[in-house]
Amino acid sequence: MGLNFRAMSWCWDNGVKFSPFPIVSNGSVLKIIQSINGNETLGNERYTPDNVHEKINELYTAIYEKNNKEV
């Protein structure tokens, strides 16, 4: 799956950012931090370095699609 740069850009322009956060020192287990206008929330789900970026891409895409529906 390719990155959805349109969704990422729209989210960044609207104050929404997602980033991986290591919960063990070697970075093998990650959670995702959601930042909305600087207010950060740590997610509950755990990810590996292999799948965290795919999930972040899905989150950007879902936020973008939710806020840009054709009427």
mmCIF file of the N, C-alpha and C atoms, coordinates in Angstrom:
data_MODEL
# 
_entry.id   MODEL 
# 
loop_
_atom_site.group_PDB 
_atom_site.id 
_atom_site.type_symbol 
_atom_site.label_atom_id 
_atom_site.label_alt_id 
_atom_site.label_comp_id 
_atom_site.label_asym_id 
_atom_site.label_entity_id 
_atom_site.label_seq_id 
_atom_site.pdbx_PDB_ins_code 
_atom_site.Cartn_x 
_atom_site.Cartn_y 
_atom_site.Cartn_z 
_atom_site.occupancy 
_atom_site.B_iso_or_equiv 
_atom_site.pdbx_formal_charge 
_atom_site.auth_seq_id 
_atom_site.auth_comp_id 
_atom_site.auth_asym_id 
_atom_site.auth_atom_id 
_atom_site.pdbx_PDB_model_num 
ATOM 1   N N  . MET A 1 1  ? 0.861   -1.181 0.000  1.00 0.00 ? 1  MET A N  1 
ATOM 2   C CA . MET A 1 1  ? 0.000   0.000  0.000  1.00 0.00 ? 1  MET A CA 1 
ATOM 3   C C  . MET A 1 1  ? 0.900   1.236  0.000  1.00 0.00 ? 1  MET A C  1 
ATOM 4   N N  . GLY A 1 2  ? 0.605   2.168  -0.883 1.00 0.00 ? 2  GLY A N  1 
ATOM 5   C CA . GLY A 1 2  ? 1.348   3.410  -0.926 1.00 0.00 ? 2  GLY A CA 1 
ATOM 6   C C  . GLY A 1 2  ? 0.820   4.397  0.089  1.00 0.00 ? 2  GLY A C  1 
ATOM 7   N N  . LEU A 1 3  ? 1.644   5.353  0.416  1.00 0.00 ? 3  LEU A N  1 
ATOM 8   C CA . LEU A 1 3  ? 1.222   6.388  1.362  1.00 0.00 ? 3  LEU A CA 1 
ATOM 9   C C  . LEU A 1 3  ? 0.206   7.314  0.709  1.00 0.00 ? 3  LEU A C  1 
ATOM 10  N N  . ASN A 1 4  ? -0.761  7.730  1.475  1.00 0.00 ? 4  ASN A N  1 
ATOM 11  C CA . ASN A 1 4  ? -1.790  8.647  0.996  1.00 0.00 ? 4  ASN A CA 1 
ATOM 12  C C  . ASN A 1 4  ? -1.332  10.070 1.330  1.00 0.00 ? 4  ASN A C  1 
ATOM 13  N N  . PHE A 1 5  ? -0.509  10.639 0.434  1.00 0.00 ? 5  PHE A N  1 
ATOM 14  C CA . PHE A 1 5  ? 0.069   11.955 0.703  1.00 0.00 ? 5  PHE A CA 1 
ATOM 15  C C  . PHE A 1 5  ? -0.988  13.054 0.751  1.00 0.00 ? 5  PHE A C  1 
ATOM 16  N N  . ARG A 1 6  ? -2.055  12.929 0.002  1.00 0.00 ? 6  ARG A N  1 
ATOM 17  C CA . ARG A 1 6  ? -3.132  13.926 0.053  1.00 0.00 ? 6  ARG A CA 1 
ATOM 18  C C  . ARG A 1 6  ? -3.756  13.955 1.444  1.00 0.00 ? 6  ARG A C  1 
ATOM 19  N N  . ALA A 1 7  ? -4.034  12.774 2.000  1.00 0.00 ? 7  ALA A N  1 
ATOM 20  C CA . ALA A 1 7  ? -4.635  12.693 3.332  1.00 0.00 ? 7  ALA A CA 1 
ATOM 21  C C  . ALA A 1 7  ? -3.672  13.209 4.397  1.00 0.00 ? 7  ALA A C  1 
ATOM 22  N N  . MET A 1 8  ? -2.402  12.824 4.292  1.00 0.00 ? 8  MET A N  1 
ATOM 23  C CA . MET A 1 8  ? -1.409  13.278 5.265  1.00 0.00 ? 8  MET A CA 1 
ATOM 24  C C  . MET A 1 8  ? -1.295  14.796 5.244  1.00 0.00 ? 8  MET A C  1 
ATOM 25  N N  . SER A 1 9  ? -1.189  15.368 4.061  1.00 0.00 ? 9  SER A N  1 
ATOM 26  C CA . SER A 1 9  ? -1.052  16.814 3.926  1.00 0.00 ? 9  SER A CA 1 
ATOM 27  C C  . SER A 1 9  ? -2.269  17.542 4.484  1.00 0.00 ? 9  SER A C  1 
ATOM 28  N N  . TRP A 1 10 ? -3.466  17.040 4.158  1.00 0.00 ? 10 TRP A N  1 
ATOM 29  C CA . TRP A 1 10 ? -4.688  17.666 4.655  1.00 0.00 ? 10 TRP A CA 1 
ATOM 30  C C  . TRP A 1 10 ? -4.707  17.617 6.179  1.00 0.00 ? 10 TRP A C  1 
ATOM 31  N N  . CYS A 1 11 ? -4.367  16.477 6.750  1.00 0.00 ? 11 CYS A N  1 
ATOM 32  C CA . CYS A 1 11 ? -4.365  16.343 8.210  1.00 0.00 ? 11 CYS A CA 1 
ATOM 33  C C  . CYS A 1 11 ? -3.354  17.297 8.845  1.00 0.00 ? 11 CYS A C  1 
ATOM 34  N N  . TRP A 1 12 ? -2.137  17.349 8.308  1.00 0.00 ? 12 TRP A N  1 
ATOM 35  C CA . TRP A 1 12 ? -1.126  18.238 8.863  1.00 0.00 ? 12 TRP A CA 1 
ATOM 36  C C  . TRP A 1 12 ? -1.575  19.690 8.793  1.00 0.00 ? 12 TRP A C  1 
ATOM 37  N N  . ASP A 1 13 ? -2.194  20.079 7.671  1.00 0.00 ? 13 ASP A N  1 
ATOM 38  C CA . ASP A 1 13 ? -2.683  21.453 7.524  1.00 0.00 ? 13 ASP A CA 1 
ATOM 39  C C  . ASP A 1 13 ? -3.799  21.773 8.513  1.00 0.00 ? 13 ASP A C  1 
ATOM 40  N N  . ASN A 1 14 ? -4.474  20.729 9.013  1.00 0.00 ? 14 ASN A N  1 
ATOM 41  C CA . ASN A 1 14 ? -5.577  20.913 9.946  1.00 0.00 ? 14 ASN A CA 1 
ATOM 42  C C  . ASN A 1 14 ? -5.228  20.495 11.376 1.00 0.00 ? 14 ASN A C  1 
ATOM 43  N N  . GLY A 1 15 ? -3.936  20.423 11.674 1.00 0.00 ? 15 GLY A N  1 
ATOM 44  C CA . GLY A 1 15 ? -3.477  20.202 13.037 1.00 0.00 ? 15 GLY A CA 1 
ATOM 45  C C  . GLY A 1 15 ? -3.543  18.776 13.545 1.00 0.00 ? 15 GLY A C  1 
ATOM 46  N N  . VAL A 1 16 ? -3.677  17.796 12.647 1.00 0.00 ? 16 VAL A N  1 
ATOM 47  C CA . VAL A 1 16 ? -3.754  16.393 13.054 1.00 0.00 ? 16 VAL A CA 1 
ATOM 48  C C  . VAL A 1 16 ? -2.475  15.677 12.625 1.00 0.00 ? 16 VAL A C  1 
ATOM 49  N N  . LYS A 1 17 ? -1.812  15.034 13.598 1.00 0.00 ? 17 LYS A N  1 
ATOM 50  C CA . LYS A 1 17 ? -0.581  14.307 13.305 1.00 0.00 ? 17 LYS A CA 1 
ATOM 51  C C  . LYS A 1 17 ? -0.572  12.993 14.064 1.00 0.00 ? 17 LYS A C  1 
ATOM 52  N N  . PHE A 1 18 ? 0.012   11.982 13.448 1.00 0.00 ? 18 PHE A N  1 
ATOM 53  C CA . PHE A 1 18 ? 0.210   10.684 14.073 1.00 0.00 ? 18 PHE A CA 1 
ATOM 54  C C  . PHE A 1 18 ? 1.686   10.354 14.016 1.00 0.00 ? 18 PHE A C  1 
ATOM 55  N N  . SER A 1 19 ? 2.207   9.746  15.078 1.00 0.00 ? 19 SER A N  1 
ATOM 56  C CA . SER A 1 19 ? 3.604   9.342  15.059 1.00 0.00 ? 19 SER A CA 1 
ATOM 57  C C  . SER A 1 19 ? 3.796   8.107  15.927 1.00 0.00 ? 19 SER A C  1 
ATOM 58  N N  . PRO A 1 20 ? 4.777   7.267  15.566 1.00 0.00 ? 20 PRO A N  1 
ATOM 59  C CA . PRO A 1 20 ? 5.058   6.094  16.376 1.00 0.00 ? 20 PRO A CA 1 
ATOM 60  C C  . PRO A 1 20 ? 5.762   6.483  17.672 1.00 0.00 ? 20 PRO A C  1 
ATOM 61  N N  . PHE A 1 21 ? 5.481   5.721  18.734 1.00 0.00 ? 21 PHE A N  1 
ATOM 62  C CA . PHE A 1 21 ? 6.090   5.983  20.038 1.00 0.00 ? 21 PHE A CA 1 
ATOM 63  C C  . PHE A 1 21 ? 6.583   4.651  20.600 1.00 0.00 ? 21 PHE A C  1 
ATOM 64  N N  . PRO A 1 22 ? 7.899   4.503  20.796 1.00 0.00 ? 22 PRO A N  1 
ATOM 65  C CA . PRO A 1 22 ? 8.416   3.238  21.323 1.00 0.00 ? 22 PRO A CA 1 
ATOM 66  C C  . PRO A 1 22 ? 8.044   3.071  22.801 1.00 0.00 ? 22 PRO A C  1 
ATOM 67  N N  . ILE A 1 23 ? 7.571   1.872  23.150 1.00 0.00 ? 23 ILE A N  1 
ATOM 68  C CA . ILE A 1 23 ? 7.244   1.620  24.558 1.00 0.00 ? 23 ILE A CA 1 
ATOM 69  C C  . ILE A 1 23 ? 8.245   0.666  25.207 1.00 0.00 ? 23 ILE A C  1 
ATOM 70  N N  . VAL A 1 24 ? 9.176   0.156  24.410 1.00 0.00 ? 24 VAL A N  1 
ATOM 71  C CA . VAL A 1 24 ? 10.325  -0.582 24.950 1.00 0.00 ? 24 VAL A CA 1 
ATOM 72  C C  . VAL A 1 24 ? 11.582  0.065  24.386 1.00 0.00 ? 24 VAL A C  1 
ATOM 73  N N  . SER A 1 25 ? 12.675  -0.030 25.111 1.00 0.00 ? 25 SER A N  1 
ATOM 74  C CA . SER A 1 25 ? 13.874  0.734  24.765 1.00 0.00 ? 25 SER A CA 1 
ATOM 75  C C  . SER A 1 25 ? 14.467  0.379  23.402 1.00 0.00 ? 25 SER A C  1 
ATOM 76  N N  . ASN A 1 26 ? 14.285  -0.847 22.918 1.00 0.00 ? 26 ASN A N  1 
ATOM 77  C CA . ASN A 1 26 ? 14.878  -1.199 21.624 1.00 0.00 ? 26 ASN A CA 1 
ATOM 78  C C  . ASN A 1 26 ? 13.961  -0.871 20.443 1.00 0.00 ? 26 ASN A C  1 
ATOM 79  N N  . GLY A 1 27 ? 12.773  -0.325 20.696 1.00 0.00 ? 27 GLY A N  1 
ATOM 80  C CA . GLY A 1 27 ? 11.870  0.103  19.640 1.00 0.00 ? 27 GLY A CA 1 
ATOM 81  C C  . GLY A 1 27 ? 11.128  -1.023 18.946 1.00 0.00 ? 27 GLY A C  1 
ATOM 82  N N  . SER A 1 28 ? 11.127  -2.220 19.530 1.00 0.00 ? 28 SER A N  1 
ATOM 83  C CA . SER A 1 28 ? 10.470  -3.352 18.882 1.00 0.00 ? 28 SER A CA 1 
ATOM 84  C C  . SER A 1 28 ? 8.963   -3.381 19.109 1.00 0.00 ? 28 SER A C  1 
ATOM 85  N N  . VAL A 1 29 ? 8.485   -2.609 20.078 1.00 0.00 ? 29 VAL A N  1 
ATOM 86  C CA . VAL A 1 29 ? 7.049   -2.500 20.341 1.00 0.00 ? 29 VAL A CA 1 
ATOM 87  C C  . VAL A 1 29 ? 6.707   -1.018 20.373 1.00 0.00 ? 29 VAL A C  1 
ATOM 88  N N  . LEU A 1 30 ? 5.692   -0.641 19.585 1.00 0.00 ? 30 LEU A N  1 
ATOM 89  C CA . LEU A 1 30 ? 5.333   0.768  19.439 1.00 0.00 ? 30 LEU A CA 1 
ATOM 90  C C  . LEU A 1 30 ? 3.850   0.973  19.674 1.00 0.00 ? 30 LEU A C  1 
ATOM 91  N N  . LYS A 1 31 ? 3.516   2.157  20.086 1.00 0.00 ? 31 LYS A N  1 
ATOM 92  C CA . LYS A 1 31 ? 2.134   2.626  20.103 1.00 0.00 ? 31 LYS A CA 1 
ATOM 93  C C  . LYS A 1 31 ? 2.097   3.856  19.204 1.00 0.00 ? 31 LYS A C  1 
ATOM 94  N N  . ILE A 1 32 ? 0.915   4.377  18.957 1.00 0.00 ? 32 ILE A N  1 
ATOM 95  C CA . ILE A 1 32 ? 0.779   5.555  18.097 1.00 0.00 ? 32 ILE A CA 1 
ATOM 96  C C  . ILE A 1 32 ? 0.282   6.725  18.923 1.00 0.00 ? 32 ILE A C  1 
ATOM 97  N N  . ILE A 1 33 ? 0.956   7.851  18.769 1.00 0.00 ? 33 ILE A N  1 
ATOM 98  C CA . ILE A 1 33 ? 0.528   9.097  19.406 1.00 0.00 ? 33 ILE A CA 1 
ATOM 99  C C  . ILE A 1 33 ? -0.276  9.893  18.392 1.00 0.00 ? 33 ILE A C  1 
ATOM 100 N N  . GLN A 1 34 ? -1.470  10.330 18.801 1.00 0.00 ? 34 GLN A N  1 
ATOM 101 C CA . GLN A 1 34 ? -2.290  11.221 17.978 1.00 0.00 ? 34 GLN A CA 1 
ATOM 102 C C  . GLN A 1 34 ? -2.175  12.609 18.582 1.00 0.00 ? 34 GLN A C  1 
ATOM 103 N N  . SER A 1 35 ? -1.836  13.579 17.755 1.00 0.00 ? 35 SER A N  1 
ATOM 104 C CA . SER A 1 35 ? -1.749  14.971 18.184 1.00 0.00 ? 35 SER A CA 1 
ATOM 105 C C  . SER A 1 35 ? -2.767  15.781 17.396 1.00 0.00 ? 35 SER A C  1 
ATOM 106 N N  . ILE A 1 36 ? -3.669  16.433 18.117 1.00 0.00 ? 36 ILE A N  1 
ATOM 107 C CA . ILE A 1 36 ? -4.652  17.316 17.493 1.00 0.00 ? 36 ILE A CA 1 
ATOM 108 C C  . ILE A 1 36 ? -4.428  18.700 18.075 1.00 0.00 ? 36 ILE A C  1 
ATOM 109 N N  . ASN A 1 37 ? -3.923  19.583 17.228 1.00 0.00 ? 37 ASN A N  1 
ATOM 110 C CA . ASN A 1 37 ? -3.589  20.947 17.640 1.00 0.00 ? 37 ASN A CA 1 
ATOM 111 C C  . ASN A 1 37 ? -2.716  20.965 18.894 1.00 0.00 ? 37 ASN A C  1 
ATOM 112 N N  . GLY A 1 38 ? -1.765  20.031 18.961 1.00 0.00 ? 38 GLY A N  1 
ATOM 113 C CA . GLY A 1 38 ? -0.816  19.987 20.063 1.00 0.00 ? 38 GLY A CA 1 
ATOM 114 C C  . GLY A 1 38 ? -1.244  19.159 21.256 1.00 0.00 ? 38 GLY A C  1 
ATOM 115 N N  . ASN A 1 39 ? -2.496  18.736 21.324 1.00 0.00 ? 39 ASN A N  1 
ATOM 116 C CA . ASN A 1 39 ? -2.972  17.882 22.409 1.00 0.00 ? 39 ASN A CA 1 
ATOM 117 C C  . ASN A 1 39 ? -2.728  16.434 22.041 1.00 0.00 ? 39 ASN A C  1 
ATOM 118 N N  . GLU A 1 40 ? -1.835  15.764 22.777 1.00 0.00 ? 40 GLU A N  1 
ATOM 119 C CA . GLU A 1 40 ? -1.423  14.416 22.425 1.00 0.00 ? 40 GLU A CA 1 
ATOM 120 C C  . GLU A 1 40 ? -2.158  13.352 23.225 1.00 0.00 ? 40 GLU A C  1 
ATOM 121 N N  . THR A 1 41 ? -2.472  12.243 22.534 1.00 0.00 ? 41 THR A N  1 
ATOM 122 C CA . THR A 1 41 ? -3.108  11.089 23.148 1.00 0.00 ? 41 THR A CA 1 
ATOM 123 C C  . THR A 1 41 ? -2.360  9.851  22.685 1.00 0.00 ? 41 THR A C  1 
ATOM 124 N N  . LEU A 1 42 ? -1.992  8.984  23.623 1.00 0.00 ? 42 LEU A N  1 
ATOM 125 C CA . LEU A 1 42 ? -1.311  7.744  23.297 1.00 0.00 ? 42 LEU A CA 1 
ATOM 126 C C  . LEU A 1 42 ? -2.339  6.645  23.100 1.00 0.00 ? 42 LEU A C  1 
ATOM 127 N N  . GLY A 1 43 ? -2.283  5.969  21.964 1.00 0.00 ? 43 GLY A N  1 
ATOM 128 C CA . GLY A 1 43 ? -3.213  4.890  21.664 1.00 0.00 ? 43 GLY A CA 1 
ATOM 129 C C  . GLY A 1 43 ? -2.971  3.664  22.523 1.00 0.00 ? 43 GLY A C  1 
ATOM 130 N N  . ASN A 1 44 ? -3.921  2.743  22.509 1.00 0.00 ? 44 ASN A N  1 
ATOM 131 C CA . ASN A 1 44 ? -3.831  1.520  23.304 1.00 0.00 ? 44 ASN A CA 1 
ATOM 132 C C  . ASN A 1 44 ? -3.195  0.357  22.560 1.00 0.00 ? 44 ASN A C  1 
ATOM 133 N N  . GLU A 1 45 ? -3.369  0.326  21.240 1.00 0.00 ? 45 GLU A N  1 
ATOM 134 C CA . GLU A 1 45 ? -2.893  -0.808 20.438 1.00 0.00 ? 45 GLU A CA 1 
ATOM 135 C C  . GLU A 1 45 ? -1.372  -0.806 20.341 1.00 0.00 ? 45 GLU A C  1 
ATOM 136 N N  . ARG A 1 46 ? -0.802  -2.009 20.247 1.00 0.00 ? 46 ARG A N  1 
ATOM 137 C CA . ARG A 1 46 ? 0.649   -2.175 20.084 1.00 0.00 ? 46 ARG A CA 1 
ATOM 138 C C  . ARG A 1 46 ? 0.960   -2.605 18.661 1.00 0.00 ? 46 ARG A C  1 
ATOM 139 N N  . TYR A 1 47 ? 2.077   -2.109 18.134 1.00 0.00 ? 47 TYR A N  1 
ATOM 140 C CA . TYR A 1 47 ? 2.482   -2.391 16.765 1.00 0.00 ? 47 TYR A CA 1 
ATOM 141 C C  . TYR A 1 47 ? 3.954   -2.761 16.728 1.00 0.00 ? 47 TYR A C  1 
ATOM 142 N N  . THR A 1 48 ? 4.367   -3.365 15.635 1.00 0.00 ? 48 THR A N  1 
ATOM 143 C CA . THR A 1 48 ? 5.783   -3.628 15.391 1.00 0.00 ? 48 THR A CA 1 
ATOM 144 C C  . THR A 1 48 ? 6.296   -2.566 14.421 1.00 0.00 ? 48 THR A C  1 
ATOM 145 N N  . PRO A 1 49 ? 7.600   -2.430 14.308 1.00 0.00 ? 49 PRO A N  1 
ATOM 146 C CA . PRO A 1 49 ? 8.123   -1.478 13.323 1.00 0.00 ? 49 PRO A CA 1 
ATOM 147 C C  . PRO A 1 49 ? 7.674   -1.810 11.892 1.00 0.00 ? 49 PRO A C  1 
ATOM 148 N N  . ASP A 1 50 ? 7.343   -3.077 11.635 1.00 0.00 ? 50 ASP A N  1 
ATOM 149 C CA . ASP A 1 50 ? 6.915   -3.480 10.295 1.00 0.00 ? 50 ASP A CA 1 
ATOM 150 C C  . ASP A 1 50 ? 5.503   -3.027 9.946  1.00 0.00 ? 50 ASP A C  1 
ATOM 151 N N  . ASN A 1 51 ? 4.621   -2.853 10.949 1.00 0.00 ? 51 ASN A N  1 
ATOM 152 C CA . ASN A 1 51 ? 3.229   -2.526 10.615 1.00 0.00 ? 51 ASN A CA 1 
ATOM 153 C C  . ASN A 1 51 ? 2.744   -1.180 11.149 1.00 0.00 ? 51 ASN A C  1 
ATOM 154 N N  . VAL A 1 52 ? 3.543   -0.465 11.898 1.00 0.00 ? 52 VAL A N  1 
ATOM 155 C CA . VAL A 1 52 ? 3.071   0.790  12.497 1.00 0.00 ? 52 VAL A CA 1 
ATOM 156 C C  . VAL A 1 52 ? 2.799   1.858  11.436 1.00 0.00 ? 52 VAL A C  1 
ATOM 157 N N  . HIS A 1 53 ? 3.622   1.930  10.409 1.00 0.00 ? 53 HIS A N  1 
ATOM 158 C CA . HIS A 1 53 ? 3.437   2.981  9.405  1.00 0.00 ? 53 HIS A CA 1 
ATOM 159 C C  . HIS A 1 53 ? 2.227   2.713  8.517  1.00 0.00 ? 53 HIS A C  1 
ATOM 160 N N  . GLU A 1 54 ? 1.920   1.446  8.296  1.00 0.00 ? 54 GLU A N  1 
ATOM 161 C CA . GLU A 1 54 ? 0.705   1.111  7.563  1.00 0.00 ? 54 GLU A CA 1 
ATOM 162 C C  . GLU A 1 54 ? -0.526  1.567  8.340  1.00 0.00 ? 54 GLU A C  1 
ATOM 163 N N  . LYS A 1 55 ? -0.520  1.361  9.660  1.00 0.00 ? 55 LYS A N  1 
ATOM 164 C CA . LYS A 1 55 ? -1.649  1.789  10.488 1.00 0.00 ? 55 LYS A CA 1 
ATOM 165 C C  . LYS A 1 55 ? -1.757  3.308  10.525 1.00 0.00 ? 55 LYS A C  1 
ATOM 166 N N  . ILE A 1 56 ? -0.634  3.992  10.626 1.00 0.00 ? 56 ILE A N  1 
ATOM 167 C CA . ILE A 1 56 ? -0.645  5.455  10.621 1.00 0.00 ? 56 ILE A CA 1 
ATOM 168 C C  . ILE A 1 56 ? -1.235  5.960  9.305  1.00 0.00 ? 56 ILE A C  1 
ATOM 169 N N  . ASN A 1 57 ? -0.871  5.351  8.193  1.00 0.00 ? 57 ASN A N  1 
ATOM 170 C CA . ASN A 1 57 ? -1.422  5.725  6.894  1.00 0.00 ? 57 ASN A CA 1 
ATOM 171 C C  . ASN A 1 57 ? -2.941  5.510  6.877  1.00 0.00 ? 57 ASN A C  1 
ATOM 172 N N  . GLU A 1 58 ? -3.405  4.397  7.446  1.00 0.00 ? 58 GLU A N  1 
ATOM 173 C CA . GLU A 1 58 ? -4.843  4.127  7.525  1.00 0.00 ? 58 GLU A CA 1 
ATOM 174 C C  . GLU A 1 58 ? -5.556  5.199  8.355  1.00 0.00 ? 58 GLU A C  1 
ATOM 175 N N  . LEU A 1 59 ? -4.941  5.622  9.443  1.00 0.00 ? 59 LEU A N  1 
ATOM 176 C CA . LEU A 1 59 ? -5.550  6.645  10.298 1.00 0.00 ? 59 LEU A CA 1 
ATOM 177 C C  . LEU A 1 59 ? -5.659  7.980  9.561  1.00 0.00 ? 59 LEU A C  1 
ATOM 178 N N  . TYR A 1 60 ? -4.584  8.400  8.883  1.00 0.00 ? 60 TYR A N  1 
ATOM 179 C CA . TYR A 1 60 ? -4.636  9.633  8.095  1.00 0.00 ? 60 TYR A CA 1 
ATOM 180 C C  . TYR A 1 60 ? -5.738  9.559  7.039  1.00 0.00 ? 60 TYR A C  1 
ATOM 181 N N  . THR A 1 61 ? -5.813  8.430  6.358  1.00 0.00 ? 61 THR A N  1 
ATOM 182 C CA . THR A 1 61 ? -6.812  8.259  5.311  1.00 0.00 ? 61 THR A CA 1 
ATOM 183 C C  . THR A 1 61 ? -8.224  8.318  5.878  1.00 0.00 ? 61 THR A C  1 
ATOM 184 N N  . ALA A 1 62 ? -8.458  7.676  7.017  1.00 0.00 ? 62 ALA A N  1 
ATOM 185 C CA . ALA A 1 62 ? -9.792  7.674  7.626  1.00 0.00 ? 62 ALA A CA 1 
ATOM 186 C C  . ALA A 1 62 ? -10.209 9.080  8.062  1.00 0.00 ? 62 ALA A C  1 
ATOM 187 N N  . ILE A 1 63 ? -9.304  9.836  8.665  1.00 0.00 ? 63 ILE A N  1 
ATOM 188 C CA . ILE A 1 63 ? -9.621  11.209 9.093  1.00 0.00 ? 63 ILE A CA 1 
ATOM 189 C C  . ILE A 1 63 ? -9.933  12.075 7.878  1.00 0.00 ? 63 ILE A C  1 
ATOM 190 N N  . TYR A 1 64 ? -9.100  11.940 6.837  1.00 0.00 ? 64 TYR A N  1 
ATOM 191 C CA . TYR A 1 64 ? -9.303  12.720 5.621  1.00 0.00 ? 64 TYR A CA 1 
ATOM 192 C C  . TYR A 1 64 ? -10.659 12.407 4.993  1.00 0.00 ? 64 TYR A C  1 
ATOM 193 N N  . GLU A 1 65 ? -10.960 11.125 4.832  1.00 0.00 ? 65 GLU A N  1 
ATOM 194 C CA . GLU A 1 65 ? -12.223 10.740 4.193  1.00 0.00 ? 65 GLU A CA 1 
ATOM 195 C C  . GLU A 1 65 ? -13.427 11.166 5.016  1.00 0.00 ? 65 GLU A C  1 
ATOM 196 N N  . LYS A 1 66 ? -13.329 11.093 6.326  1.00 0.00 ? 66 LYS A N  1 
ATOM 197 C CA . LYS A 1 66 ? -14.428 11.505 7.196  1.00 0.00 ? 66 LYS A CA 1 
ATOM 198 C C  . LYS A 1 66 ? -14.732 12.990 7.039  1.00 0.00 ? 66 LYS A C  1 
ATOM 199 N N  . ASN A 1 67 ? -13.706 13.795 6.830  1.00 0.00 ? 67 ASN A N  1 
ATOM 200 C CA . ASN A 1 67 ? -13.870 15.243 6.775  1.00 0.00 ? 67 ASN A CA 1 
ATOM 201 C C  . ASN A 1 67 ? -13.978 15.815 5.361  1.00 0.00 ? 67 ASN A C  1 
ATOM 202 N N  . ASN A 1 68 ? -13.897 14.966 4.355  1.00 0.00 ? 68 ASN A N  1 
ATOM 203 C CA . ASN A 1 68 ? -13.946 15.440 2.978  1.00 0.00 ? 68 ASN A CA 1 
ATOM 204 C C  . ASN A 1 68 ? -14.922 14.644 2.132  1.00 0.00 ? 68 ASN A C  1 
ATOM 205 N N  . LYS A 1 69 ? -16.065 14.318 2.711  1.00 0.00 ? 69 LYS A N  1 
ATOM 206 C CA . LYS A 1 69 ? -17.091 13.583 1.989  1.00 0.00 ? 69 LYS A CA 1 
ATOM 207 C C  . LYS A 1 69 ? -17.761 14.496 0.985  1.00 0.00 ? 69 LYS A C  1 
ATOM 208 N N  . GLU A 1 70 ? -18.047 13.927 -0.173 1.00 0.00 ? 70 GLU A N  1 
ATOM 209 C CA . GLU A 1 70 ? -18.802 14.668 -1.175 1.00 0.00 ? 70 GLU A CA 1 
ATOM 210 C C  . GLU A 1 70 ? -20.270 14.702 -0.735 1.00 0.00 ? 70 GLU A C  1 
ATOM 211 N N  . VAL A 1 71 ? -20.879 15.854 -0.821 1.00 0.00 ? 71 VAL A N  1 
ATOM 212 C CA . VAL A 1 71 ? -22.282 16.001 -0.406 1.00 0.00 ? 71 VAL A CA 1 
ATOM 213 C C  . VAL A 1 71 ? -23.190 15.835 -1.602 1.00 0.00 ? 71 VAL A C  1 
# 
